[in-house]
Amino acid sequence: MAVYTLINQVAVPFFLPVTIIPPITDGPIPQNVISPSQGFQLTVKGNSGVAVSASAQVVVSNDGKIWANYFPDAISVSGTTEASAAFGGSGNWKYFSAYLSDISGLGAKATLTMNA
């Protein structure tokens, strides 16, 4: 099983929800290395004792140009100092990407990884 980083320590939203492009750090993930089941882990960390939250929308494509939401709603987490949650799905898509749709909290940074 491979682990892919879709969002890596982002402190501010870097894509508008209406603009979907593959992340610059990893690019689209080719289908031939993706299993039919995926696990996503969203983590947000901030300054000690501060409320933090983040939301990330996973998007998928078969041509790298037209993107669709993988889940109907964004993955969301919140907590004090740090929060994390896992989500699962299954889909046979050629490309996976994501954008950070919301983040809050002093010093908040988010990471979204995918296992496939």
C-alpha distances in whole Angstrom, upper triangle without the diagonal:
4,7,10,13,16,19,19,22,25,28,30,29,28,28,31,29,31,30,26,25,21,21,22,20,17,18,17,14,14,13,13,9,9,8,12,11,10,11,13,14,18,20,23,26,29,32,33,35,34,33,30,28,26,25,22,22,19,20,19,21,21,24,23,26,27,25,24,23,20,22,25,26,24,22,24,25,28,29,31,30,26,24,21,19,16,16,14,15,14,16,16,17,17,17,16,18,20,23,24,27,29,29,32,33,34,32,29,26,22,19,16,13,10,7,5
4,7,10,13,16,16,19,22,25,27,26,25,25,28,27,29,27,23,22,18,17,19,16,13,15,14,11,12,12,12,8,8,9,13,12,10,11,12,13,16,18,22,24,27,30,32,33,33,32,28,27,24,23,20,20,17,18,18,19,20,22,21,24,25,23,23,22,19,21,25,25,23,21,23,23,26,28,30,28,25,23,20,19,16,16,15,15,15,16,16,16,15,15,13,15,17,20,22,25,27,27,29,31,32,29,26,23,20,16,14,10,8,6,6
4,7,10,12,13,16,18,21,23,22,22,22,25,24,26,25,21,20,17,15,17,14,11,14,13,11,13,14,14,11,10,11,14,13,10,9,10,10,13,15,18,20,23,27,28,30,29,28,25,23,21,20,17,18,15,17,17,19,20,22,20,23,24,21,22,20,18,19,23,22,20,18,20,20,23,25,26,25,21,20,16,16,14,14,14,15,15,16,17,16,16,14,12,13,15,17,19,22,23,23,26,27,28,25,23,19,16,12,10,7,6,5,7
4,6,9,10,14,15,19,20,19,18,19,22,21,23,21,18,16,13,11,13,10,8,10,10,8,11,13,14,11,10,12,15,14,11,10,9,10,12,14,17,19,22,26,27,29,28,27,23,22,19,18,15,15,13,14,14,16,18,19,17,20,21,18,19,18,16,18,21,21,18,17,19,19,22,24,26,24,21,19,17,16,14,15,14,15,16,16,16,15,14,12,10,10,11,14,16,19,21,21,24,25,26,24,21,17,14,11,9,6,5,6,8
4,6,6,10,11,15,17,16,15,16,19,19,21,19,16,15,12,9,11,8,7,10,11,10,14,15,17,14,13,16,18,16,13,12,10,10,10,12,14,16,19,22,24,26,25,24,20,19,16,15,13,14,12,14,15,17,19,20,17,20,21,18,19,18,16,18,21,20,17,15,17,17,20,22,23,21,18,17,15,15,14,15,15,16,18,18,19,17,16,13,10,9,10,12,13,16,18,17,20,22,23,20,17,14,11,7,6,4,6,9,11
4,7,10,10,14,15,13,12,13,16,15,18,16,13,12,9,7,9,8,7,8,9,9,13,15,17,15,14,16,18,16,13,12,9,10,10,12,14,16,19,23,25,27,25,23,20,18,14,13,10,10,9,10,12,14,17,18,15,17,18,15,16,14,13,15,18,17,14,13,15,16,19,21,23,22,19,17,15,15,14,14,15,15,17,16,17,15,15,11,8,6,6,8,10,13,15,16,19,21,22,20,17,14,10,8,5,6,7,11,12
4,7,7,10,11,10,10,11,14,14,17,15,13,12,10,7,10,8,9,11,12,13,17,19,21,19,17,20,21,19,16,14,11,10,9,10,11,13,16,19,22,24,22,20,17,15,12,11,9,10,10,12,14,17,20,21,17,19,20,17,17,16,15,16,19,17,14,12,14,14,17,19,21,19,16,15,14,14,15,15,17,18,20,20,21,18,18,15,11,9,7,7,8,11,13,12,16,17,19,16,13,10,7,5,5,7,10,13,16
4,6,9,11,12,11,13,17,18,20,18,16,15,13,10,10,8,10,12,14,15,19,21,23,20,19,22,23,22,18,16,13,12,10,10,10,12,14,17,20,22,20,20,16,15,13,13,12,14,14,16,18,20,23,24,20,22,23,20,21,19,19,20,22,20,17,15,16,16,17,19,20,18,15,15,14,16,16,17,19,21,22,23,24,22,21,18,15,12,11,11,10,14,14,13,16,17,17,14,12,8,7,5,7,8,12,15,17
4,6,9,11,11,14,17,18,21,20,19,18,16,13,13,11,13,16,18,19,23,25,27,24,23,25,27,25,21,19,15,13,11,9,8,9,11,14,17,19,17,17,14,13,11,13,12,15,16,18,21,24,27,27,24,25,26,23,23,22,21,22,24,21,18,16,16,15,16,17,17,15,13,13,13,16,17,19,21,23,25,26,27,25,25,21,18,15,13,12,11,14,13,11,13,14,14,11,9,5,5,5,8,11,14,17,20
4,6,7,8,11,14,15,18,17,16,16,15,11,12,11,14,16,18,19,23,25,28,25,24,26,27,25,22,20,16,14,12,11,9,10,12,15,18,20,17,17,13,12,10,12,11,14,15,17,20,22,26,26,22,23,24,21,22,20,20,21,22,20,16,15,15,15,16,17,18,16,14,15,15,17,18,19,22,23,26,26,27,25,24,21,18,14,12,10,8,11,11,9,11,13,13,10,8,5,5,7,9,12,16,19,22
4,7,9,12,14,16,19,18,18,18,18,15,15,15,17,19,21,23,27,29,31,29,28,30,31,29,25,23,19,17,14,12,9,10,10,12,16,18,15,15,11,11,10,12,12,16,17,20,23,25,29,29,25,26,26,24,24,22,23,23,24,21,17,17,15,15,15,16,16,14,14,15,16,18,20,22,24,26,29,29,30,28,28,24,21,18,15,12,9,11,10,7,9,10,10,7,6,4,7,10,12,16,19,23,25
4,6,9,11,13,16,15,16,16,17,14,15,16,18,19,21,23,27,29,32,30,28,30,31,29,25,24,20,18,15,14,12,13,12,15,19,20,17,16,13,12,10,11,12,14,17,18,22,24,28,27,24,24,24,22,22,20,22,22,22,19,16,16,15,15,16,18,18,17,16,17,17,19,21,22,25,26,28,28,30,27,27,23,21,17,14,11,8,9,8,7,8,11,11,10,8,8,9,12,14,17,20,24,26
4,6,7,9,12,12,12,13,14,12,14,15,17,17,19,21,25,26,30,28,26,28,29,27,24,22,18,18,14,15,13,15,15,18,21,22,19,18,14,12,10,10,9,11,14,15,19,21,24,24,21,21,21,18,19,17,19,19,19,17,13,14,14,15,16,19,20,19,18,17,18,19,20,21,23,24,26,26,27,24,25,21,18,14,11,7,5,6,6,7,10,13,14,13,11,10,10,12,13,16,19,23,25
4,7,9,12,10,10,11,11,10,11,12,15,15,16,19,23,25,28,26,25,28,28,27,24,23,19,19,16,17,15,17,18,21,24,25,22,21,18,16,13,12,11,12,14,15,17,19,23,22,18,18,19,17,18,17,19,19,20,18,15,16,17,18,19,22,23,22,21,20,20,21,22,22,24,24,26,25,26,23,23,19,17,13,10,7,7,8,10,11,14,16,17,16,14,12,12,13,14,17,19,23,24
4,6,8,6,7,8,10,9,11,14,15,14,15,18,21,23,26,26,24,26,27,26,23,22,19,19,17,18,17,20,21,24,27,28,25,23,20,17,14,12,10,10,12,12,15,16,20,19,16,15,15,13,15,14,16,17,18,16,14,15,16,19,20,23,25,24,23,22,21,22,22,21,23,23,24,23,24,21,21,17,15,11,9,6,7,7,10,12,16,19,20,19,17,15,14,15,14,17,19,22,24
4,5,5,8,10,13,13,15,17,19,17,18,21,24,25,29,28,26,28,28,27,24,24,21,21,19,20,19,22,22,25,29,29,26,24,20,18,15,13,11,11,13,13,16,17,21,20,17,16,15,13,14,14,17,17,17,15,13,16,17,19,21,24,26,26,24,23,23,23,24,23,24,24,25,24,25,22,22,19,17,14,11,8,8,7,10,13,16,19,21,21,18,17,16,17,17,20,21,25,26
4,6,7,10,13,14,16,19,19,18,18,20,23,24,27,27,25,27,26,25,22,22,19,20,17,19,19,22,23,26,29,29,26,24,20,17,14,11,10,8,11,11,14,16,19,19,17,15,14,11,11,10,14,14,13,12,10,13,15,18,20,23,26,26,24,22,22,21,22,20,22,21,23,21,23,20,21,18,15,13,10,7,8,6,10,13,16,20,22,22,19,18,16,17,16,19,20,23,25
4,6,10,13,15,17,20,20,18,18,21,23,24,28,28,26,28,27,26,24,24,22,23,21,23,23,26,27,30,33,33,30,27,24,21,18,15,13,11,13,11,14,15,18,18,15,13,12,10,11,11,15,15,15,14,13,17,18,21,24,27,30,29,28,26,25,25,25,23,24,23,24,22,23,20,20,18,16,14,12,10,12,10,13,17,20,24,26,26,23,22,20,21,19,22,22,26,26
4,7,10,12,14,17,17,15,15,18,21,22,26,26,24,26,26,26,23,24,21,22,21,23,22,25,26,30,33,33,30,28,25,22,18,16,14,12,13,11,13,14,17,16,13,11,11,9,11,12,15,17,17,16,15,18,19,22,25,28,30,30,28,26,25,25,25,23,24,23,24,22,22,19,19,16,15,12,11,9,11,11,14,17,21,24,26,25,23,21,19,19,18,20,21,24,25
4,7,9,12,15,14,12,12,15,17,18,22,22,20,23,23,22,20,21,18,20,19,21,21,24,26,30,32,33,30,28,25,22,18,15,12,10,10,8,10,10,13,13,10,9,8,7,9,10,12,15,15,15,14,16,18,21,24,27,30,29,27,25,24,23,22,21,21,20,21,19,19,16,15,12,11,8,8,7,11,11,15,18,21,25,26,25,22,20,18,18,16,18,18,21,21
4,6,9,12,11,9,9,12,15,17,20,20,19,22,22,22,20,21,19,20,19,21,22,25,26,30,33,34,31,30,26,23,19,17,14,12,11,9,10,10,13,12,8,8,9,8,11,12,14,17,18,18,16,18,20,23,26,29,31,30,27,26,25,24,23,22,22,21,21,19,19,15,14,11,10,8,8,9,12,14,17,19,23,26,27,25,23,20,18,17,16,17,17,20,21
4,6,9,8,5,6,9,12,14,17,17,16,19,20,20,18,19,17,18,17,20,21,23,26,29,32,33,31,29,25,23,19,17,14,12,11,9,10,10,12,12,8,9,11,10,12,13,14,17,19,19,17,18,20,22,25,28,30,29,26,25,23,23,21,20,20,19,20,18,17,14,12,9,8,5,7,9,12,15,18,19,23,26,27,25,22,19,17,15,14,14,14,17,17
4,6,6,5,7,10,13,16,19,18,17,20,21,21,18,18,16,17,16,17,18,20,22,26,29,30,28,27,23,21,17,16,13,12,11,11,12,13,16,15,12,13,15,13,15,15,16,18,20,19,17,17,19,21,23,26,28,26,23,23,21,21,20,20,20,20,21,20,20,16,15,11,9,6,7,8,11,14,16,17,21,23,24,22,19,16,14,12,11,12,13,17,17
4,6,5,9,12,15,18,20,19,19,22,24,24,21,21,19,19,18,19,20,22,24,27,30,32,30,29,25,23,20,19,16,16,15,15,15,16,18,17,13,15,17,16,18,19,19,22,24,23,20,21,22,24,26,28,29,27,25,25,23,24,23,23,24,24,24,23,22,19,17,14,13,10,11,11,14,17,19,19,23,25,25,22,21,17,16,14,14,15,16,19,20
4,6,10,11,15,18,20,18,18,21,23,23,20,20,17,17,17,18,18,20,22,25,28,30,28,28,24,23,20,19,16,17,15,16,17,18,20,19,15,18,20,18,20,20,20,22,25,24,21,20,22,23,25,27,28,26,23,23,22,22,22,22,23,23,24,23,22,20,18,14,13,11,12,12,14,18,19,19,22,24,24,21,19,16,14,12,12,12,14,17,18
4,7,8,11,14,16,14,14,18,20,20,17,17,15,16,16,18,19,21,24,27,30,32,30,29,25,24,20,19,16,16,14,14,14,15,17,17,13,16,18,17,19,19,18,20,23,23,20,20,22,23,25,28,29,27,24,23,21,22,20,20,20,20,21,20,19,16,14,11,10,9,11,13,15,18,21,21,24,26,27,24,21,18,16,13,12,11,12,14,15
4,6,9,13,15,14,14,18,19,20,17,18,17,18,18,20,22,24,26,30,32,34,32,31,27,25,22,20,17,16,14,13,12,12,14,13,10,13,15,14,16,17,17,20,22,22,20,20,23,24,27,30,31,29,27,26,24,23,22,21,21,20,20,18,18,14,12,9,9,8,10,12,15,18,21,22,25,28,29,26,24,20,18,15,14,13,13,16,16
4,6,9,12,11,11,15,16,17,15,16,15,18,18,21,23,25,28,31,34,36,34,32,28,26,22,20,16,15,12,10,9,9,10,10,7,11,12,11,14,15,14,17,20,21,19,19,22,24,27,30,32,31,28,26,24,23,21,20,19,18,17,15,14,11,8,5,6,6,10,13,16,19,22,23,27,29,30,28,25,22,19,17,14,13,12,14,14
4,6,9,8,8,11,13,14,12,14,14,16,18,20,23,26,29,32,34,36,34,33,29,26,23,21,17,16,13,12,10,10,11,12,10,13,15,13,15,16,14,17,21,21,20,19,22,24,28,30,32,31,28,26,23,22,20,18,17,16,15,13,12,9,7,5,6,8,11,15,18,20,23,24,28,30,32,29,26,23,20,17,14,12,10,11,10
4,6,6,7,11,13,14,14,16,17,19,21,24,26,29,32,36,38,40,38,36,33,30,27,24,21,19,15,14,11,10,10,11,10,14,15,15,16,17,16,19,22,24,22,22,26,28,31,34,36,34,31,29,26,25,22,21,19,17,15,13,11,9,6,6,8,11,15,18,21,24,27,28,32,34,35,33,30,27,24,20,18,15,13,13,11
4,5,5,8,9,12,12,15,16,20,22,25,28,30,34,37,39,41,39,37,33,31,27,25,21,19,15,14,11,10,9,11,11,15,16,15,16,17,15,18,21,23,22,22,26,28,31,34,36,35,32,30,26,25,22,20,17,15,13,10,8,6,4,6,9,12,16,19,23,25,28,29,33,35,37,35,32,28,25,22,19,16,13,13,10
4,6,8,10,13,14,17,18,21,24,27,30,33,36,39,41,43,41,40,36,33,30,28,24,23,19,18,15,14,12,14,15,18,19,19,19,20,18,21,25,26,26,25,29,30,34,36,39,38,34,32,28,27,23,22,19,17,15,13,10,10,8,10,12,16,19,23,26,28,31,32,36,38,40,37,34,31,27,24,21,18,15,14,11
4,7,10,12,12,14,16,19,21,24,27,30,33,36,38,40,39,37,33,31,28,26,23,21,18,17,15,15,14,16,16,20,21,19,20,20,18,21,24,25,24,23,27,28,31,34,36,34,31,29,26,24,21,20,17,16,14,13,11,11,9,10,12,15,18,21,24,27,29,30,34,35,37,34,32,28,25,21,18,15,12,11,8
4,7,8,8,11,13,16,19,22,25,28,31,35,36,38,36,35,31,29,25,23,20,19,15,15,12,13,13,15,15,19,19,17,17,17,15,17,21,22,21,20,24,25,29,31,33,32,29,27,23,21,18,16,14,12,10,10,8,8,8,9,9,13,16,19,22,24,27,28,31,33,35,33,30,26,23,20,16,13,10,9,5
4,5,7,10,13,16,19,22,26,29,32,36,37,38,37,35,32,29,26,24,21,20,16,16,14,15,15,18,18,22,21,19,19,18,15,17,21,22,22,20,24,25,29,31,34,33,29,27,23,21,17,15,12,11,8,9,8,10,11,12,12,15,18,21,24,26,28,29,33,35,37,35,31,28,25,21,18,15,11,9,5
4,7,10,13,17,20,23,27,30,33,37,38,39,38,35,32,29,26,24,21,19,16,15,13,14,14,18,18,21,20,18,17,17,13,15,18,20,20,20,23,25,29,31,34,34,30,27,23,21,17,15,11,9,5,6,6,9,11,12,12,16,18,22,24,26,28,29,33,35,37,36,32,29,25,22,19,16,12,11,8
4,7,10,14,17,20,24,27,30,34,35,36,34,32,29,26,24,21,19,17,14,15,14,16,16,20,20,23,21,19,17,16,12,13,17,18,18,17,20,22,25,28,31,30,27,24,20,17,13,11,7,6,4,6,8,11,13,14,12,15,17,20,22,24,26,27,30,32,34,33,29,27,23,20,16,14,10,9,6
4,7,10,13,17,20,23,27,30,31,32,31,29,26,23,20,18,15,14,11,13,12,15,16,19,19,21,20,18,16,14,11,12,16,16,16,14,17,18,22,24,27,27,23,20,17,14,11,9,6,5,6,8,10,11,13,12,10,13,14,17,19,20,22,23,27,28,31,29,26,23,19,16,13,10,7,6,5
4,7,10,13,17,20,24,27,28,29,28,25,22,20,18,16,14,14,11,14,14,17,19,22,21,23,23,19,18,15,12,12,16,16,14,12,15,15,19,21,24,24,20,17,13,11,7,6,4,6,9,11,13,14,16,15,12,13,14,16,17,19,21,21,24,26,28,26,23,20,17,14,10,8,6,5,7
4,7,10,13,17,20,24,25,26,24,22,19,16,14,12,10,11,9,12,13,17,19,22,20,22,21,18,17,14,11,11,15,14,12,9,12,12,16,18,21,20,17,14,10,8,6,5,6,8,11,13,15,15,17,15,11,11,11,13,14,16,17,17,20,22,24,23,19,17,13,10,7,6,5,6,9
4,6,10,13,17,20,21,22,21,19,16,14,12,11,10,12,11,15,16,20,23,25,23,25,24,21,19,17,14,14,17,15,12,9,10,10,13,15,17,17,13,11,7,6,4,6,9,12,15,16,19,19,20,18,14,13,12,14,13,15,16,15,18,19,21,20,16,14,10,8,6,5,7,8,12
4,7,10,14,17,19,19,18,16,13,10,8,8,8,10,11,14,17,20,24,25,23,25,24,20,19,16,15,14,16,14,11,7,8,7,10,12,15,14,11,8,6,6,7,8,11,14,17,19,21,20,21,19,15,13,11,12,10,12,12,12,14,15,18,16,13,11,7,6,4,7,9,12,15
4,7,10,14,15,16,15,13,10,9,8,10,10,13,14,18,20,24,27,29,26,27,27,23,23,20,18,17,20,17,13,10,9,7,9,10,12,11,7,6,4,7,9,12,15,18,21,22,25,24,25,22,18,16,14,14,12,14,13,11,13,13,15,13,10,8,6,5,6,9,12,14,18
4,7,11,12,13,12,10,7,7,6,9,11,14,16,19,22,26,29,30,27,29,28,25,24,21,20,19,21,18,14,12,10,7,8,9,10,8,6,5,6,9,12,15,18,21,24,25,28,26,27,24,20,18,15,14,11,13,11,8,9,9,11,10,6,6,4,6,9,12,15,18,21
4,7,9,11,9,9,7,8,9,13,14,18,19,23,26,29,32,33,30,32,32,28,28,25,24,23,25,21,18,15,13,10,10,9,9,6,4,7,9,12,15,18,21,24,27,29,31,30,30,27,24,21,18,17,14,16,14,10,10,9,9,8,5,5,7,9,12,14,18,20,24
4,6,8,7,8,6,9,11,14,16,20,22,25,29,32,35,36,33,34,34,30,30,27,27,26,27,24,20,18,15,13,11,10,8,5,6,9,12,16,19,21,25,28,31,32,34,33,33,30,26,24,21,19,16,17,14,10,9,6,6,5,4,6,9,12,15,18,21,24,28
4,6,6,9,9,12,14,18,20,24,26,29,32,35,39,40,36,37,37,34,34,31,31,29,31,27,24,22,19,16,13,12,9,6,9,12,15,19,22,25,28,31,34,36,38,37,37,34,30,27,24,22,19,20,17,13,11,8,6,5,7,10,13,15,19,21,25,27,31
4,6,9,10,14,16,20,22,26,28,31,35,38,41,42,39,40,40,37,36,33,33,31,32,29,25,23,20,17,14,11,8,5,8,12,15,19,22,26,29,32,35,37,40,39,39,36,32,30,27,25,22,23,20,16,14,10,9,9,10,13,15,18,21,23,26,29,32
4,7,9,13,16,20,23,26,29,32,35,39,42,43,40,41,41,37,36,33,33,31,32,28,25,23,19,16,13,10,6,5,9,12,16,19,23,26,29,32,36,38,40,39,40,37,34,31,28,26,23,23,20,16,14,10,10,11,12,15,17,19,22,25,28,30,34
4,6,10,13,17,20,24,26,29,33,36,40,41,38,38,38,34,33,30,30,28,29,25,22,20,17,14,11,8,5,5,9,11,15,18,22,24,28,31,34,36,39,37,38,35,31,29,25,23,20,20,16,13,10,6,7,9,9,12,14,18,20,23,27,29,33
4,7,11,14,17,21,24,27,30,34,37,39,36,36,35,32,31,27,27,25,26,22,19,17,14,11,7,6,4,6,8,9,13,16,19,22,25,28,32,33,36,35,36,33,29,27,23,21,18,17,14,11,8,6,8,10,9,12,13,17,19,22,25,27,31
4,7,11,14,17,20,23,27,30,34,35,32,33,32,28,27,24,24,22,23,19,16,14,11,8,6,6,6,6,7,7,11,13,17,19,23,25,29,30,33,31,33,29,26,23,20,18,14,14,11,8,6,4,7,9,6,9,10,13,15,18,21,24,28
4,7,10,14,17,20,24,27,31,32,29,30,29,25,24,20,21,19,19,15,12,11,7,6,4,6,9,9,8,7,10,11,15,16,20,22,26,27,30,28,30,26,23,20,17,15,11,11,8,6,5,7,10,11,8,9,9,12,13,16,19,22,25
4,7,10,13,16,20,23,27,28,25,26,25,21,20,17,17,16,16,13,10,8,6,6,7,10,12,12,10,9,10,11,13,14,18,20,23,24,26,25,26,23,19,16,13,11,8,8,5,4,6,9,12,12,8,8,7,9,10,14,16,20,23
4,7,10,13,17,20,24,25,23,23,22,18,17,13,14,12,13,9,6,5,4,7,9,12,15,16,14,11,11,11,13,13,16,17,20,21,23,22,23,20,17,14,10,9,6,5,5,6,9,12,16,16,12,11,9,10,10,13,15,18,21
4,6,10,13,17,20,22,19,20,18,15,14,11,11,10,12,9,5,5,7,9,12,15,18,18,16,13,12,12,12,12,14,15,18,18,20,18,20,16,13,10,7,6,4,5,7,9,12,15,18,17,14,12,9,9,8,11,12,16,18
4,6,10,13,17,19,16,17,15,11,10,7,8,7,9,7,4,6,9,12,15,19,22,22,19,17,15,14,13,12,13,13,15,15,17,15,17,14,11,9,5,5,6,7,9,12,16,19,22,21,17,16,12,12,10,12,12,16,17
4,7,11,14,16,14,15,14,10,9,6,5,7,9,9,7,8,11,14,18,21,24,24,21,18,16,14,13,11,11,11,12,12,14,12,13,11,7,6,4,7,9,10,13,15,19,22,24,23,20,17,14,12,9,10,10,13,14
4,7,11,12,10,11,10,6,5,4,5,8,10,11,10,11,15,18,21,25,28,27,24,22,20,18,16,14,14,12,13,11,13,10,11,8,6,5,5,8,11,12,15,18,22,25,27,26,23,20,17,15,12,13,12,15,15
4,7,9,8,10,8,5,5,6,6,10,12,14,13,14,18,21,25,28,31,30,27,25,22,20,18,16,14,12,12,9,9,6,7,5,5,6,8,11,15,16,19,21,25,28,31,29,26,23,20,18,15,15,13,15,14
4,6,5,7,6,5,6,9,9,13,15,17,17,18,22,25,28,32,34,34,31,28,26,24,22,19,18,15,14,11,10,6,6,5,7,8,11,14,17,18,22,25,28,31,34,32,29,26,23,21,18,18,16,17,16
4,6,8,8,8,10,12,12,16,18,20,20,22,25,28,32,35,38,37,34,32,29,27,24,22,20,17,15,11,9,6,5,6,9,12,15,17,21,22,26,28,32,35,37,35,32,29,26,24,21,20,18,19,17
4,5,7,8,11,14,15,19,20,22,22,24,27,30,33,37,39,38,36,33,31,29,27,24,23,20,18,15,13,9,7,8,11,12,15,18,22,23,26,29,33,36,38,36,33,30,27,25,22,22,20,21,19
4,6,7,11,13,14,18,19,21,20,22,25,28,31,34,36,35,33,31,28,27,25,23,22,20,19,16,14,10,8,6,9,10,13,15,18,20,24,26,30,33,34,32,30,27,24,22,20,19,18,20,19
4,6,10,13,15,18,19,21,20,22,25,29,32,35,37,37,34,32,30,29,27,25,24,22,21,18,17,13,11,10,12,12,14,15,19,20,23,26,30,33,35,33,30,28,25,24,21,22,21,23,22
4,7,11,13,16,16,18,18,21,24,27,30,34,37,36,34,31,29,28,26,23,23,20,19,16,15,12,12,10,12,12,13,15,18,18,22,25,29,32,35,33,30,28,25,24,21,22,21,23,22
4,7,9,12,13,15,15,17,20,23,27,30,33,33,30,28,26,24,22,20,19,17,17,14,14,11,11,9,9,9,10,12,15,15,19,22,26,29,31,30,27,25,22,21,18,19,17,20,19
4,6,9,9,12,12,15,18,22,25,28,32,32,29,26,24,22,20,18,17,14,14,12,13,10,12,11,10,10,10,12,15,15,18,21,25,28,31,30,27,25,22,21,18,18,17,20,19
4,5,6,8,9,11,14,18,21,25,28,28,26,23,21,19,17,14,14,12,13,12,13,11,14,12,10,10,9,10,13,12,16,19,22,26,28,28,24,22,19,18,15,16,15,18,18
4,7,9,9,10,14,17,21,24,28,28,25,22,19,17,15,11,11,8,9,8,11,9,12,11,9,9,9,12,14,14,17,20,23,26,29,28,25,22,19,17,14,14,13,15,15
4,5,7,8,12,15,19,22,25,26,23,20,17,15,13,10,10,8,10,10,13,13,16,14,12,12,11,13,14,13,16,18,22,25,28,27,24,22,18,18,14,15,14,16,16
4,7,9,12,16,19,23,26,27,25,21,20,17,16,13,13,12,13,13,16,16,19,17,15,15,13,14,15,13,16,19,22,25,28,28,25,24,20,20,17,18,17,20,20
4,7,9,13,16,19,23,24,21,18,17,14,14,12,13,13,15,16,19,18,21,19,16,15,12,12,12,11,12,15,18,21,25,25,21,20,17,18,15,17,17,19,21
4,6,10,13,17,20,21,18,15,14,12,12,11,13,13,16,16,19,18,20,18,14,13,10,9,9,8,9,12,15,18,21,21,18,17,14,14,12,14,15,18,19
4,7,11,14,17,18,15,12,10,8,9,8,11,12,15,16,19,19,21,18,15,13,10,10,9,9,10,12,14,17,20,20,16,15,12,12,10,12,13,15,17
4,7,11,14,15,13,10,9,8,10,10,13,15,19,20,23,22,24,22,18,16,13,12,10,9,9,9,12,14,17,18,14,13,11,12,11,14,15,18,20
4,7,11,12,9,6,6,6,10,11,15,17,21,23,26,25,27,24,20,18,15,15,12,12,10,10,11,12,15,16,12,12,10,11,11,14,16,18,21
4,7,9,8,5,8,9,13,15,18,21,25,26,30,29,30,28,24,22,18,17,14,14,11,10,9,10,13,14,11,12,11,13,14,17,19,22,25
4,6,6,5,8,11,14,17,21,24,27,29,32,32,33,31,27,25,21,20,17,17,14,12,11,10,12,14,11,13,13,15,16,19,21,23,27
4,6,7,11,14,17,20,24,27,31,33,36,35,36,33,29,27,24,22,19,19,16,13,11,9,11,12,11,13,14,16,18,21,24,26,29
4,7,11,14,18,21,24,27,31,33,35,34,35,32,28,26,23,22,18,19,16,13,11,9,9,9,8,11,12,14,17,19,23,25,28
4,7,11,14,17,21,24,27,29,32,31,32,29,25,23,20,19,16,18,15,12,12,10,11,11,9,10,10,11,14,16,19,21,25
4,7,11,14,17,20,24,26,29,28,30,27,23,21,18,18,15,16,14,12,12,11,14,13,10,11,10,11,12,14,17,19,22
4,7,10,14,17,20,23,25,25,27,24,20,19,16,17,15,16,15,13,14,14,17,16,13,12,10,9,10,11,13,15,19
4,7,10,14,17,20,23,23,25,22,19,18,16,16,15,16,15,15,16,17,20,19,16,15,12,11,10,11,12,14,17
4,7,10,14,16,19,20,22,20,17,16,15,17,16,17,17,17,19,20,23,22,19,17,14,12,10,10,10,11,13
4,7,11,13,16,17,19,18,15,15,14,16,16,17,17,18,21,22,25,24,21,19,15,14,11,11,9,11,12
4,7,10,13,15,17,16,14,15,15,17,18,19,20,21,24,26,29,28,24,22,18,16,13,12,9,9,10
4,7,10,12,15,14,12,14,14,17,19,19,21,23,26,28,31,30,26,24,20,18,14,13,10,11,10
4,7,9,13,13,12,15,16,19,21,22,24,26,29,32,34,33,29,27,23,21,17,15,12,11,10
4,6,9,11,10,13,15,18,21,22,25,27,30,33,35,34,30,28,24,21,18,16,13,13,11
4,7,9,10,14,16,20,23,24,27,29,32,35,38,36,32,30,26,23,19,18,14,14,11
4,6,7,11,14,17,20,22,25,27,31,33,36,34,31,28,24,22,18,17,14,14,12
4,7,10,14,17,21,22,26,28,31,34,36,34,31,28,25,22,19,17,14,15,12
4,7,10,14,17,19,22,24,28,31,33,31,28,24,21,19,16,14,12,14,12
4,7,11,14,16,19,21,25,27,29,27,24,21,18,15,12,11,9,11,11
4,7,11,13,16,18,21,24,26,24,21,18,15,13,10,10,10,13,13
4,7,9,12,14,18,21,23,21,18,15,12,11,8,10,10,14,15
4,6,9,11,15,18,20,19,16,13,11,11,9,12,13,17,19
4,6,7,11,14,16,15,12,10,8,9,9,12,14,18,20
4,7,11,14,17,17,14,13,11,13,12,16,17,21,23
4,7,11,13,14,11,11,10,12,13,17,19,22,25
4,7,10,10,7,8,8,11,13,16,19,23,25
4,7,8,6,9,10,14,16,19,22,25,29
4,6,5,9,11,15,17,21,24,27,30
4,5,9,12,16,19,22,26,29,32
4,6,10,13,17,20,24,26,30
4,7,10,13,17,20,23,27
4,7,10,14,17,20,24
4,7,10,14,17,20
4,7,10,13,17
4,7,10,13
4,7,10
4,6
4
